[in-house]
Each structure stands twice: as structure tokens, then as C-alpha cells.
């Protein structure tokens, strides 16, 4: 292993302690890309720390997560699609990707070593992708279905291993296939769930671009046609109505891809985050023989709060530490608890107390910029007048 990479990996493992690392999947990366300025989440995710367990020990567990019923439904739906040589999945693939009809003997499904570790699986996937691209360029009727390939994506200098549901290689290009269990009713699906699927698929496409050496700096519309490059349209496969019959739709994820690339590029490199940590910082919960954490809450709180967070109300539905960070923001009176838009409107002011002082002070005594203070005083006058009118 490269020495320059071994030292950060060793330090990240030390932060985690003896616990098994939690993988950084596409769902987590999409959430991280939505808040790239949060050093706390970036560091804990890079170290593979179980943020849910940490939040529980801190007394602020996140009351959310994927429903076990939804997980089971998704598992059953995907298993039906991939049974009998992916028979149920081949129909939408042929219809939307222009694959040869009734030519199953030309469908290659290479062994991707599902029982191996992430690094070995990623290396095998890279090899299988190269072989599939070469075969599809040599024979236009040849195509390959990679079932749960392992992709490697470098984020802030640290590797993340991602596992899409499937990738199809045909005509020298790759297409990501995203399988979801939410239904398509009368030709339409929940827009929020479709948007989340698009953002998740964009992370997979970004990883495939990185593997193919595609330069995305030219913008989302200049993808080129390099052999092995991923298509910027992914295939979303869902149940039709309330049954298990699949239906598929093509999603253009260029906007999501551009946003994800830009946001992940803004993240501080892991080496810088490690250097800024106080000596002896650890997120180890020190579980006993029964698996119960024994780490003193005060020590763990100090360790977590030694890493700056970028809290916003949307973190409550995207990060296991969101409720702890909200509690911290409330304790310090930080304006971020009201939302990033509100925080931006207040300019140099950082806390609710500073904003209230600026609203009540005169121009000579206020420490806020004059323009901001004047707007706050004007808002305070309007509020006072409204309360007076309401009391009459």
C-alpha cells in the first residue's frame, strides 16, 4: 500500500476503534454531497463510524431509517427480477436500451466475486467492465449484465465503495440500472422518491466516470462517447401498480451529476480534517461483552463536538447525528437552527442573541453592519405594530 494512503487509513481506523467499519454507500454520499461543508459528517463517514450508535449514546437518537417492510419488499422485488437468469429484468432492458430481442445466449453475466472484500470486488468489477466494453465493441449484438458490481469512488482523498443494483454494458457504453420497490401508479411515481433515486444513481455514474477516466469538468452535457464511459441516462425499474410486474423509465441525471460532482469537490480533504483534530480524539464506544457502549458520554460528546458541523434543519431527515447537532445549535443559539437561508440573510451575525441585540440597539451601539441592523430594527417595528393591532 502506498505510504501516503496508509497513514490516513490507520488514523481513521483508530478513530473508529475496534468496531466494524460502516460502508459509505451511494445514499450516504448523496446526502453528504447535499451538505459538503459539514466536516463532522465527512470525517465520521470516512472513518466508518456508526453515527446512529454514536447519536444513541449521546442521548439524541435519530428516529428515522429505512422501514424494514420497505427493505423486505425491495429484496423480494429484486429477487423476482433476477430469478431464472434475470428473465423478468431482460424485457425492460431490451425495450429501453435497444438490446437484441430473444438472444439470451449472448447475455454475459460474469462472476463478480460477491463473497470477497470490497477492494477485491472493485478490482474484479474494473476487469469485468474492461472485458465487457471490449466484447461489445467487437460484436454489436454482444452485451453484458453486471449484477451488483462494486465501484470505487475517491471522495475527499478517501476511497468509498459503492454497489449499484446492476450495470449494463452495450455498444461500448455503460448504463446504470437502479431497482426500487416504490410503485408506479397510473404511469407516475412519488416525485420525492424518484428524485432521491436520481441523486443516488448520479453517484454511481460519477464512480463509473472516474473509473473510465472521463473528465467531467467540461460540464454535464459534454460527456463524449469514450469507450467504457457511462451513459448520463439511467434506467429506473419499479413495480407497476401494486404487483410485482416491473416497469421502467429512463432518467436524465445530468443535473444531479453536475451537482454531486461540484459538491463533493468542495469537501475538505480527509488529511486536513485529521490534522485539525485534537490529540487523542476517538469516537470509539468501547462496547462491553454484551455489545453495550461503556464510553463516558462526556468524553464522547467532547470528541464529536471537536469536529465542526454545518447543521441545517434538513439534516434531521438525512443524518443520524442531526438531532444532536440541532441540540448543540440550540444550546449555542446558532442561527443555523433556523435554516441556511435565514443564516445567509444575517450576514456576519452568528447567533440569535446577536440578531436580537442588533434589532433592539440603536445605530451607534449595534455591533452588526448598519444595513443588517437597520433591516432588523425595521422588522422589529413591524412585529411590534402587528402585536399592538392584534391586542386591540
N, C-alpha and C positions, 0 to 999 in steps of 0.2 A: 504493500500500500504506500502511496505517496506520503512522505513525512508531513507535508503541508496540510494534507487532509486528515491524517491520523490524529494530530493533536486536538483539533476541534471536536472530532468524533469522541475522543477519550474524555474531554471535558463535558460534553453533552451527556455521555453515559454516566459520569459522576454526578451530574445534576439530578438525574433520574433515580439513581440509587440501584437497588437490586431488582426493582420491578421490571417486568417485560415492557419493551418499548411499544407505544401505541403508534400504529402506522398513520402517516399523513395522507389521507385519501383525497379524491377529487372534490368531494363535498366540502371537506375542511379547507382545501386550498381555495375553492371558490369563495368561501366565507372570509378567508384571510385576505384574498385579493380585494374584497369589498372594504377592508379596513387595514390598508398596508402600513399605516403609521403606528399600529399597536405593537410595541416591542414585546410586551408581556406575552401575548398570544404567539407571536413569531418564535420567541425563544422556547417556550414550553412545548410548542408543536415540534420544533426542530429536535428537542431533547426526547420526544416521545413520551412526555409526561401525561398521565391520565388526569386531565383537567377536571373531569367530573368527580373523581375521588378527592382531589385537592379541594374543590369547592365544598364538598360534603364535610371534609374535616374542618374547614374554616367556618362552617355553620351557615353557608349560603348555597345550598344545593340548587341546581337548575332543574325546575320542574318541567322539563321537556325532553324530548328524544323521539326517535322513530318508534311508532306503535309496533308492538310485537305482532299484532294481527296484520299490519301492513307488510312487515318483513316476511311473515309466513306466506301471505298472498303473493308477494313478489317472487319468493322462492319457488312456489308451486307453478306460477305462470311461466317463469323462465325454464323450469324443468320440462314443462309441456312443450315449449317451443323447441327445445334442444333434444327431445327424445327422438328415437328412431333416426339418428343421423341428421338432426335438425330439420326434420321433414316439414314441421309447421312454420319454421322460420324461413325456409327457402322461397316460399311463394311471395311474401312481401319483398324479399331481396331481389328476386327476379323482376318483379313488377316495377320497383323504384330504381334499381341500379342497372337495368338492362342486361342482366345476366342471361346466359344461354338457357332456354327452356328445356326441361326434361333431359338434362345432361349431367346427371348426378355423378357419373364416373369421373368427371373432370373436376369435381369439387375436392380440393385438397384440404385436409384438416390435420395439420402437423401436431405432434406431441409437444406441448409447451412446458413439460415437467412441472405439473401442478403441485407436486409434493416437495419441491425444492424450496430453498430460501429465496427471498426477493431478488438479491443480486444475481443469483444463478438463473432465475426465471427471466429477469430482464435481459441478460446476455443471450439466452436461448431465443427470446422473442425478437431481439435485434437480428439474430441469424436467420430466423424463420421469415421475417419481413423481407430481408435481402433476397432470400431464395424465392419467395413468392413474387416479388417485383420482377426478378429476372425471368421467371417462368411465364408471367403474364405478358411480358414484352415479347417473348419468343413465340407465344401462341395466344392469339387474341381471344380464343374461346376458353382459355385456362383461367381459373380464379381460385382464390384461397380464402378459407374462413378460419380466422384465428379466434378460438374460444377462450375468453378470459386471458388475454395476453398481459404481460407485466411490462409497463412502460416506466422509464426513469426520467425524472424531470429535476433539473437543478434549480432550487429556489433559494435565493439569498446565500449562495455558496454551499448549500447543503442538499444532499440528494433526497428526493421523495419518490416513492414507488407507487404507481397508480395501476388500477386493474379495471379497464373498461369491460363491458359485457361481451363485446365482440368487435372485431375489426375485419373488414372485407378488403381483399386486395384484388383488383381487376383493372386491366388496361394500364398497368404500371403505377396506379394511384391507390391510396388507402381511403376507406370510408369507415368512420366510427359508427357503430350500431349501439344505441342506448335503449335498453329494455326497462320499461317502467310498468308498475301494476295499476296505476290510476286509469280509470276508464275513459274512453272517448264516447261521449253520448251525443247522438244525432250529429256526428261529424265534428264536434268540438270538445275540447278538454279544458280543465281548470287552467286559466292563463298563468296563475302564480306557479303552478307545478310545472307547466311547460317551460316557463322562464328559468326555473331552477334547474331543470334538465338541460336546457341550452347552456347555462353557465357551467354546469358540471362537464358537459361534453366539450366545451371550449378548452378546458384544462387538458383533456385527453388529446385534442388536436394540437395544442401547444407542445405537449410532450412528443408527439409524432413529428412535428416540425423540427423540434430540437434534434431528434434522432436522425432526421433526413438532412440536417444542415441547412434548413430553409431560413433565410434572413427575413424576419418579419418587420424590420424597421421601415420598409417601403410602404407599409400600410396594409390594411386588411384586404384591399381589392387587388393587390399585386402579388397574388400567391404563386404565379408562374405555373409551369407544368413539369417540374423536375421529376424524374423517376423516383418513386417512393414517397413523394410529398402527399400529405393528406388533403382530401377534398375539404372545402370550407362549408359544405353542406353535410350534415349528419342525418342519420336515419333514426327516428324515434318510433319504437314499436310498443304498442299498448293494447290492452284488451278492448274489444269492440263491445260497447254497451255493458251488460253485466255478466257476460260469459267469459270464456277463455279463448274465443276466436280472435286471432291477432289482426290488428290494423296498423298501418304505418304511415308516417308523414315525414317529409323532408324538412329539416330546419336549417335555415341560413344562420350560421353563428358568427359571422364576420364581426358584428358589433361587439358581441360578448368576448370574442377572441381578442380584439383590439383592447378592450377594457381590461381584461385579465392580464394581458402582456404588460400593459402600461402600469397597472397597479402592482404587480409582482416585481417589476423593475425598480419601483420606488422603495422597496423594502430594504432596510439596513442589513448589511451582510452579517451573518451569524458571528464571524470573528469579532466584529465591532461590539456586538451585544455581549459577547463573553468577556471582552476586555473591560467593559463598563461595570461588570458585576463586582460587588464587594467580595473580598476573600472569604472562603468558607461557605458561600451560598449553596444551598441544596434544597431540592423540592422532594426529597425522599420522605415518604410517610412512615418509614420504619415499621412495617406491619409485624405483628406477633405471629405465633404458630397458627393461630386461627384466622389470620389474614386481616385482623383489625389494626388500624393505624395507631401507633403509640407516640408519634412525633408531637411534642407540645404545640398547641395551637398558636401560642405567641411566637414561637420560633418560625413556624410555617408562614404565619402572617407577615412577619418581617422579611422573610425570603421572597415571598410573592410581591410584596409592595416595594421591594428594592428594584424591581423592573418597571419602568414607566408604562402605563396603559393609555390607550386612546379610546375612552369609553364613549358610547353613544347609546341612546335607547334601543336602537336596532340590535345591539349586542345581546339583548335579553333572549332573542329568538335564534341566535347564531353561535353563541359561545357559552360553554359550560361555566365560565367564570364571570359571566355577565352580571349576575346578581351580586356577587362580591364586589365587583368594580362599581356597580351602582351604589352600594352601601358606602364604599370609600368616597365616591364623588359627593354623596350627600353629607358625609361627615366633614368634608373639607369645604363644602359649599361651592363646589366647582360648577361653572356654568354649563359644562358638557352634559350634565344630567338633564338639561332642557333640550338637548339636541345640537347637532353640529351646526345647523343653520342659525340657531339662536346664538351659539358661541361665536360664530363668524360675524354676526351683526354687532357684537360688543367690542370688536377690535382688540385693544390692549388690555381690557378688563378680563380678569380670570375667574372671579368668584361672584356669587350672588350678593355678598356683603359689599363688595366694591361697586357693583352696579347700583345698589340701593343708596349707598353713600353719595354716589355721583348724582342720583336723581333728586336727593334732598339738599345737597350742598349748593352754595352759590358759586358763580363762576370763579371767584377769587380763591375759594377754599377747596374746590374739587381737584383731585389728582388725575382725573380722567381727561383725555383730549377734549377740547372745548366743543367740537362738533358732536361727539358722542354724549357728553354731559348735557348739552342743550336738548338733544333728542330725548334723553331720559327724563329731563325735567318737564318737557312738553308732554310726554306720555304720563308722567305722574299727575300733571294738572288735569289731563283728560280723565284719568281714573277718578280723581277727587271729585270732579264735576259730575261724573256718572253716578258715583255713590251718593252724592248730595241729592241728585234728581230722584234716585231710587228711594231715598228715605222720605221724600215728601209725600 
